[in-house]
């Protein structure tokens, strides 16, 4: 009986039911996509750094986990000191340059020989490796997003580069240029923003880091595995607060829509409530009816929201191939729980109002 009554109530006002389901769907999609976008970008960035193949990263002091252009690049001669350490096999200096033209990205200025030694070299889809000072490599996702092909010229940092190769994504940056050329353009001659160190054996990483801390005490030294574990929203200043604020906003949308929907429903059905009470329905029955109806509305919104999340992600990835949106079962479940709690909370006051209706007054309500 209860189930049939709830279904008929929802179908009685199909447009209002649709709007309620859509609002819950937007709430769920916002939570899933906002968390998915932040997690996806951080996870993808960490995987690309891990894909360089190094065991240790050396950076200037007081740097955060996000690899961007350093305001205090280090002398490139540090490479020679590092190579003198036992158990250090290769050292690749890299100059990072932040580029916001046509997107947000970090360009790697690399020494081809040392970077290939650490990373194992690029996998080429087209073209060849860096040879001339104005050569540029781009990964396959960036090339697709920018519609760039081998043989074209590409304008970057007010400089014309020759695109000589399209490489497999996953080795640090999406764009690679010769280190010496980028040093000249950035005014950072004989400087590097980061050093990638490859040990003779991975299990010697901690020993090498201890030796590095003795000769370079004022620098930030991290194992790449440690860096990967740091790439979460909780470790990025302000990002976790932003995510929490967006989730709170999404919850408010769902809660207010459910509240408005159920409150107007209770007002419209005052006479119906009076009939139910005259037939023996008590206050707990009325409360359950209102809460179950809001839960059914929310359940439809949750399924619609999950579908909307995947549809929006597919659209974004088609338009922006370099974007990363990570949708996980954990956050789908969390979003569903958040939406359901918001629906119950939003329907609580209307349910209480309905249960307080006097049967005689309700039957005479016009």
N, C-alpha and C positions, 0 to 999 in steps of 0.2 A: 504493500500500500504506500509506504513512504517513498519508495523509489519511483513509482508511477506518478505520484503527486509532484515530486521534484522535477521529473522529466516534463510533465505537462506545464508546470510553472515556467520552466526555461523556454519551452517552445511557444508559450503564450505571447511573449514579446521577443521575437527572433532578432530584431535589429539591436535591441538593448543587450540581449545575450551575446550577440556577435561582437559588439563593442567591448563588453566586459571580457570576453575571451581574448580579443585582440590586445587589450590593455595588459592583461596578464602575460600574453605572449611577448609583448614588447619588454615587459619587466624581466622575464626570464632571458630573453635574447640579449638585453643590455648587460646583465650580469655575466652571462657566458662569454659574450664577445669582448667585453672590456678586460676581463681576466684572461681570456684566450689571447687577446692582442698583446698585452703586456708580457704574459708568460711566453708566448710564441716568439716575440722579438728577442727577449733575453735568452731563451733556450737556443734559438737559432744563432745568435751572436756567440754564445759560449761554444757551440758545436763548431762554428767556423774557426774560432781561435784554437780549439782543440785539434782541428783538422790541419793546422800548420805542422803538427808532428813534434813540437818541442816538448821538453820536460819541465823547463823552468822559464819564467818571464822576469826580466829585470826592467824596472821602471823608475822614474824619479820619485823622490820621497813625497809622501802625503797625496798619493793619487787614489781615486776611488776605483771600484770594480769595473766601471764602464771605461772601455778603451777609447779615448778620443785624442785629439791633438794635444800634446803636452805643452804647457806654457814655459817649461824649462827643459828643453831637449838636452840630452847628455852627450858628452864628447864621444866621438866614434872610436877613439883610441882605447876605450874600455874593452873593446873586442879583443885586443891583443892581450890584455891582462887576464881576461877570462880564458882564453885559449891556453894560457900557461898553467891553469889549474889541472891537476890530475883528474881523470874521469870526465873531462869536458871534451866532447868530440867535435861539435860544430857550434858556431855562434853566428846568428844572422841579425845584423842591425837593420832596423826598419824605421823610417820617418813617417809619421802619421800626419795627414793633412785633412782637416774637416771640410767637407764640401756640402753646401746647401742648395746649389743650383740644380733645379730639376729633381730634387729629392734630398734626403738627409743620408749621408754616407761618409765613411772614412776611407780615404785613399791611402794605399800602401806604397811608399817609395822603397824599393827593394834592391839589394845587390843580388843579381841573378844567381851567381855561383853559390853564395852562402845560403841564400833562401832555399834554393833547390836542394842543397845538401841537407838542410834541416827537414824540409817538407817532403822530400822524395820526388820533387818536380811536379809540374802541372800535367793534367790530362787534357790534351787539346782536342776540341771539337773541330776547330778550323785554325789555319794559320800556323805560326811558329812563335818561338820564345823571343823575349826582348833582345834586340841586337844594337839598335841605334839609340842615341840620346832622346829622341822624340817618340819612341815606340810606346805603345800602351796595350796592356792586356785587360780584357773584361770577361767576367764570368758569364755563363750561359743565361742565367736569370736576368742579370742586368742588361745584357745585350738584347734580350727579348723585350724587356720593359722599355728600353730606350730606342728600340728598332735600329740597332747598330750592327754593321757587318764588317768583316775583314776587308781592309783596303780603304775604308772611309777615314775621313778626318774627324776628330772629336775635340770640341772646344772645352777646355777645363783649366781653371785658374788663369784665365786670360791667355791661354797658350794653346796652340794647335798641335794635337797629337795624332800620330798615325796608328790606327787600330790594326795590329799585326796578328792578334790571336784571340780566339774565343775559347775559354777554358772551363772545365768542370767546376761548379761552385763548391765552396766548402773549405777554402784555404785562407782564412783570415778575412781579407777584404773582397770586394767585388770588382775593384779597379786597381791595377798594378802598373807603376811607372818606374823608370830607372831612378835609383836613389840619388845619384849625383845631380840629375836634372831637377828633381823635386827640392833638393837642398838649395840649389841656386834660386829657384823660384820663391821659396819660402824664406830666403835669407838665413838659412841654417847650415852654412858650410861646415862640413866635418861634424855634423850633429846627427843624433838619432833619438827617436822618442821611446823606443822599446828595443830590447835585445831578446831574441828567442834562443835559448840554449838547449842543445841536444847532448845528453850524457852518453857515455859509452855503454851503460846499461841502465834501464829505468829504475832498478832497485837502489841505485847509488844517488838518486835525486836528493835525498835528505842530506847526505854527506857533502855533496857539491854545494847545496844551499848554505850549509854551515860554513864552508870555506869562503863562499862569496860574501857572507855577512861580516867576515873578519876583514876582508880587503876593501869592501864597499859598504861600510856601516850606515851611511846616510841615504841609502837607496831602498826602494820597495822590491823585495824579492818574493815571488810566489811560485809555487808549483802550479802547473797548468791544471792539474786535477782539483786543486784548491780553488783556483779561479772559477772553474766550471761550477763548483758547489756554491760559490758566492753569487752567481747570477740568478737571483730571485728578487721579486719585488720588495721583500722585507729588508734587503740589503742595499736598496737604492734609495737615497734620501728623498723624501717627498713622494715617491711613487706609490708606496703602500698606502699613504694617506689619501692620495688621489683615487686609488682603486676603491678604498673604503667609502669615500665620499660619493663616487658614482654608484656603488651598490646601494648605499642609503637612499640616493635619489630614485633609483629604480624601485626600491621597496616602497617609497612614499607614493609613487605613481600607482602601483598595484593596490596599496592599502586604501588610497582615496577613492579609486574607481570602485573597488568592492564595497566600500562604505556607502558611496552614493547609490550604487546599484541596489544594494540590499535595503537601504533606508527607503528609497522610493518604492521598492517592491512591498515593503511592510505597510507603507501609507496606502498604496493602491489596494492592498488585500486586507484592509481592516475588517471589512464585512466578512470575508472568508475566514479570518481568524476567529470572528465571533461565532460563525457557524461551527467551526471545529471545537471551540470551547463548549458550545451548547450541546454538542454530541459527546462530550466527556473528555476531550483532549485537555491535559493539564499543561502547566507552564513549561516543565522540562521537555514535553513533546514539541511544543511550539519552538523552543530554542533549538532543539535538535533539527527540526525541519529547516529553519533558516540557515543554520551552520552547515548542514549537509548540502543545501542548495548552493551556498557559496563555495563549498569544497568541490562540488561537481563542476561549477563554473571555472574554478581555479585549475582543476585537473585538465579540462579541455584547453585552457590557456597554456599549461605546461607543455603538453604535447605539441601544440601549435608553436610555442616558443622555441622548442628544440629544433623543429623543422625550419623555422625562420632563421635560427642561428646558422645552420648548415647552408641555407640558401644565400644568406648575406655573405658568409665566408667564401662561398664559391664565386659570387660576384666580385668580391674584392680581390681574390687571388687571380681572377681572369683579367681584371683591370690593372692590378699591381702585382706582377709575378714575384717581385722581391719581398713582398709582405709575408709575414708569418703569423698565422692565427691558430693557436693550439686549443682545440676543444677536447676536454677530457671528461670521462664518465664521472670523476669525482666532483667537478664543478657543475656538471649537469644535475647531479643529485643535490648538491648544495643549493643551486638556484631553485630547484623544485621545492626543497624544504623551506627556503626563504619565502618563496611565493605562497606556499600553503600556510605558513605562519602568519604572513601578512593578510591573507584572505580571512583566516579565522579571527584575527584581531580586528580587521575592518568590519566584519559581520557581527561582532560581539554586541556592540551597542544596539544596532537594529534588532538583533535577536532578543535582547533584554526589553526593548520597547515593545516588541510584539507580545512577549510573555506577560507584560503588565497590562495589556488591554483588558478592559472589563467586557464580559460577554454581551451584556445588555447594551452598553454603549456602542460596542462594535457592530451589533446587528442593526442599530439605528443610524449608523454612520452613512453619510451621503457624499 
